[in-house]
């Protein structure tokens, strides 16, 4: 845990800082004493955690622009002169990608390359953590977890775009930042693949917890389209701690082994069907909350099972999950209930409280 103290005073550039994960990461890094520079579009939902937690007030700099805007991104990185970059800007939704495949590939693949080209042009040492997805794997329906060395693929445009991004990032790393010249260029690039994250502040469309929150806050029954799908659920702070641990290690030492792919998911007994997650969430929400299976005609393909193997992160980074699924669901439900019923003008303190509690669980 002392590893994260190395961010104190560091200049950190975050793309996608207005999003769900990005807003939490911005808060955490500001708490660690980093100078945080954000680059993102405006939040695409109302409400959103960026606004609810007044994230913008904690930033050292901010650029509102598209990740594919080459000139704007290069200018923002040049101005920030970052020691570390976390790339989270993305089109993150599977179902959206069916209706908007080209923008999905444009953002997730070309946007990633625009960022790496800006790093190349900047020509300064930097640690870069590129966030892709657990859905980058060629999902064959296996019941065991996918490892970082398993084949990449993707049935839907979103998953395929993340697999393509992984290949493109690997190409850039090997072509322009080879490990045998790391002392010369000083750039380390890793990709990270997380499970299905939950936590306060997410209001994205077609995600199970935001869908549940919208229904329950309106005193309605939650409609669930695929209750039997098994996913690697985890609180948003779990993968973020993994990203931060990896970024800190990369900044501390130039180890070629760090410039690779990493999975950050839950322990195997916290991987469960959507139905079980909904039972837990409705129990924590209380009142007369309930859910029901709502079958959809002509529904898009969704993989029935997805698990991640996290042995590499556990053994090589000494990272491991801090909260089990019960605790993750409880913290998530409490955050949303306080947002809707607590009367707080800002959720920033609630986020910091959760971060402190999470770090305390690791000690």
Beta strands, then each sheet from edge to edge (+ up, - down):
strand 1: 11-15
strand 2: 35-40
strand 3: 61-64
strand 4: 84-87
strand 5: 126-131
strand 6: 187-194
strand 7: 196-198
strand 8: 222-224
strand 9: 230-235
strand 10: 261-264
strand 11: 271-273
strand 12: 291-293
sheet 1: 3+ 2+ 1+ 4+ 5+ 6+ 10+
sheet 2: 7+ 9+ 11-
sheet 3: 8+ 12+
end
